[in-house]
């Protein structure tokens, strides 16, 4: 059986740098949650403030519980999407390293904006998250680029 060769492009270091930002971002997101948990008075290991708890709380406490749920959800959403983003970034970077690295960095910036916006007290229903919602098309483009690279490699 013939072996295929994968050549790593000269600029692939930028892809790795972009990928390396995501664990740092995961850490930052995880450090954001405990202060919201403390203000909401949601005990561990409970993941979210339940609707019944929120309904029974005073208005200020309701707001704190709501914001805690938003912070927790922003972190959870990141954790749900990071693995597939990383795989796509690393694969797409084999063909288009600079574009992939730029998209990876843009994804990380958008995740920061998403998280900060989600916990914006001035926005109702977590609508502040929409300022960072462009992570979705960025991630989708990386998925398509990775699929293209996989197809090229399969057809060699």
MARDRENVEX-561438 format. One record per residue (C-alpha): residue number from 1; residue in one letter; x, z, y. Coordinates in nm, 4 decimals. Layout:
N
(NUM A (X Z Y))
...
END
This chain:
156
(1 X (0.0000 0.0000 0.0000))
(2 X (0.1353 -0.0985 0.3410))
(3 X (0.1821 0.1733 0.5978))
(4 X (0.0651 0.1413 0.9566))
(5 X (0.2814 0.2571 1.2431))
(6 X (0.1551 0.4419 1.5466))
(7 X (0.3685 0.3972 1.8558))
(8 X (0.3328 0.6661 2.1175))
(9 X (0.3410 0.5126 2.4666))
(10 X (0.6024 0.6225 2.7181))
(11 X (0.3366 0.7782 2.9443))
(12 X (0.1722 0.9777 2.6635))
(13 X (0.3139 1.2992 2.8087))
(14 X (0.0453 1.2766 3.0785))
(15 X (-0.2192 1.2719 2.8055))
(16 X (-0.0661 1.5833 2.6520))
(17 X (-0.0548 1.7520 2.9922))
(18 X (-0.4199 1.6689 3.0523))
(19 X (-0.5074 1.8023 2.7061))
(20 X (-0.3058 2.1185 2.7712))
(21 X (-0.5247 2.1966 3.0730))
(22 X (-0.8298 2.2495 2.8544))
(23 X (-0.7190 2.5742 2.6819))
(24 X (-0.6299 2.7116 3.0245))
(25 X (-0.9749 2.6170 3.1447))
(26 X (-1.1293 2.7805 2.8368))
(27 X (-0.9438 3.1010 2.9207))
(28 X (-1.0555 3.0905 3.2828))
(29 X (-1.4167 3.0404 3.1736))
(30 X (-1.3955 3.3289 2.9284))
(31 X (-1.2552 3.5571 3.2007))
(32 X (-1.5483 3.4659 3.4291))
(33 X (-1.8137 3.5991 3.1902))
(34 X (-1.7346 3.9763 3.1626))
(35 X (-1.7974 4.0608 3.5310))
(36 X (-2.1387 3.8916 3.5065))
(37 X (-2.2044 4.0848 3.1838))
(38 X (-2.1155 4.4149 3.3542))
(39 X (-2.3437 4.3502 3.6513))
(40 X (-2.6253 4.2463 3.4164))
(41 X (-2.5681 4.5524 3.1957))
(42 X (-2.5959 4.3429 2.8809))
(43 X (-2.4246 4.5328 2.6006))
(44 X (-2.1933 4.3709 2.3473))
(45 X (-2.2490 4.2023 2.1044))
(46 X (-2.5687 4.0681 2.2623))
(47 X (-2.4922 3.7126 2.3723))
(48 X (-2.7658 3.6618 2.6357))
(49 X (-3.0084 3.8729 2.8352))
(50 X (-3.3409 3.8235 2.6570))
(51 X (-3.6533 3.7106 2.8430))
(52 X (-3.8226 4.0435 2.7685))
(53 X (-3.5274 4.2338 2.9193))
(54 X (-3.5307 4.0168 3.2295))
(55 X (-3.9075 4.0548 3.2741))
(56 X (-3.8832 4.4355 3.2500))
(57 X (-3.5934 4.4635 3.4993))
(58 X (-3.5969 4.5226 3.8741))
(59 X (-3.5552 4.2057 4.0884))
(60 X (-3.1835 4.2644 4.1617))
(61 X (-3.1179 4.3291 3.7943))
(62 X (-3.3180 4.0187 3.7001))
(63 X (-3.0900 3.8111 3.9232))
(64 X (-2.7787 3.9666 3.7649))
(65 X (-2.9115 3.8957 3.4151))
(66 X (-2.9993 3.5403 3.5076))
(67 X (-2.6503 3.4766 3.6508))
(68 X (-2.4915 3.6305 3.3425))
(69 X (-2.6910 3.3919 3.1239))
(70 X (-2.5750 3.1013 3.3417))
(71 X (-2.2078 3.2044 3.3181))
(72 X (-2.2380 3.2517 2.9432))
(73 X (-2.4106 2.9145 2.9032))
(74 X (-2.1452 2.7347 3.1117))
(75 X (-1.8762 2.8800 2.8871))
(76 X (-2.0722 2.7970 2.5716))
(77 X (-2.1311 2.4407 2.6848))
(78 X (-1.7582 2.3985 2.7430))
(79 X (-1.6766 2.5345 2.3972))
(80 X (-1.9289 2.2930 2.2429))
(81 X (-1.7716 1.9888 2.4118))
(82 X (-1.3983 2.0604 2.4279))
(83 X (-1.3065 1.9685 2.0666))
(84 X (-1.4598 1.6208 2.0741))
(85 X (-1.3177 1.5629 2.4220))
(86 X (-0.9667 1.6543 2.3038))
(87 X (-0.9827 1.4297 1.9991))
(88 X (-1.1075 1.1390 2.2091))
(89 X (-0.8474 1.2012 2.4788))
(90 X (-0.5595 1.2065 2.2316))
(91 X (-0.6785 0.8922 2.0512))
(92 X (-0.7639 0.6919 2.3643))
(93 X (-0.4294 0.7919 2.5151))
(94 X (-0.2484 0.5966 2.2452))
(95 X (-0.3747 0.2748 2.4054))
(96 X (-0.4413 0.3717 2.7675))
(97 X (-0.2326 0.6825 2.8422))
(98 X (-0.2648 0.6938 3.2214))
(99 X (-0.6360 0.6152 3.2305))
(100 X (-0.7017 0.8657 2.9531))
(101 X (-0.4951 1.1355 3.1225))
(102 X (-0.6796 1.0751 3.4502))
(103 X (-1.0161 1.0962 3.2766))
(104 X (-0.9077 1.4133 3.0976))
(105 X (-0.8038 1.5734 3.4269))
(106 X (-1.1300 1.4601 3.5886))
(107 X (-1.3212 1.6146 3.2980))
(108 X (-1.1463 1.9487 3.3549))
(109 X (-1.2167 1.9432 3.7294))
(110 X (-1.5805 1.8598 3.6664))
(111 X (-1.6082 2.1490 3.4191))
(112 X (-1.4840 2.3890 3.6888))
(113 X (-1.7411 2.2528 3.9344))
(114 X (-2.0105 2.2721 3.6670))
(115 X (-1.9323 2.6355 3.5905))
(116 X (-1.9040 2.7488 3.9519))
(117 X (-2.2178 2.5564 4.0431))
(118 X (-2.4121 2.7000 3.7504))
(119 X (-2.3487 3.0522 3.8777))
(120 X (-2.4195 2.9682 4.2433))
(121 X (-2.6668 3.2333 4.3581))
(122 X (-2.8110 3.0046 4.6247))
(123 X (-2.9287 2.7461 4.3711))
(124 X (-3.2484 2.7959 4.1752))
(125 X (-3.2647 2.7372 3.7995))
(126 X (-2.8897 2.6732 3.7694))
(127 X (-2.9207 2.3523 3.9680))
(128 X (-2.5763 2.4089 4.1192))
(129 X (-2.4325 2.2836 3.7907))
(130 X (-2.5301 1.9286 3.8853))
(131 X (-2.2301 1.9068 4.1191))
(132 X (-2.0089 1.9028 3.8095))
(133 X (-2.2332 1.7089 3.5772))
(134 X (-2.0087 1.4022 3.5961))
(135 X (-1.8194 1.5423 3.2962))
(136 X (-2.0835 1.3673 3.0838))
(137 X (-2.0011 1.0055 3.1825))
(138 X (-1.6278 1.0847 3.1833))
(139 X (-1.6518 1.2235 2.8311))
(140 X (-1.8666 0.9287 2.7209))
(141 X (-1.6076 0.6800 2.8473))
(142 X (-1.3347 0.8640 2.6548))
(143 X (-1.5523 0.8537 2.3410))
(144 X (-1.5892 0.4766 2.3764))
(145 X (-1.2183 0.4284 2.4460))
(146 X (-1.1285 0.6339 2.1361))
(147 X (-1.3703 0.4312 1.9245))
(148 X (-1.2091 0.1118 2.0550))
(149 X (-0.8614 0.2374 1.9626))
(150 X (-0.9864 0.3416 1.6199))
(151 X (-1.1361 -0.0028 1.5683))
(152 X (-0.8140 -0.1741 1.6743))
(153 X (-0.6129 0.0437 1.4413))
(154 X (-0.8516 -0.0157 1.1493))
(155 X (-0.8330 -0.3919 1.1977))
(156 X (-0.4510 -0.4115 1.2051))
END
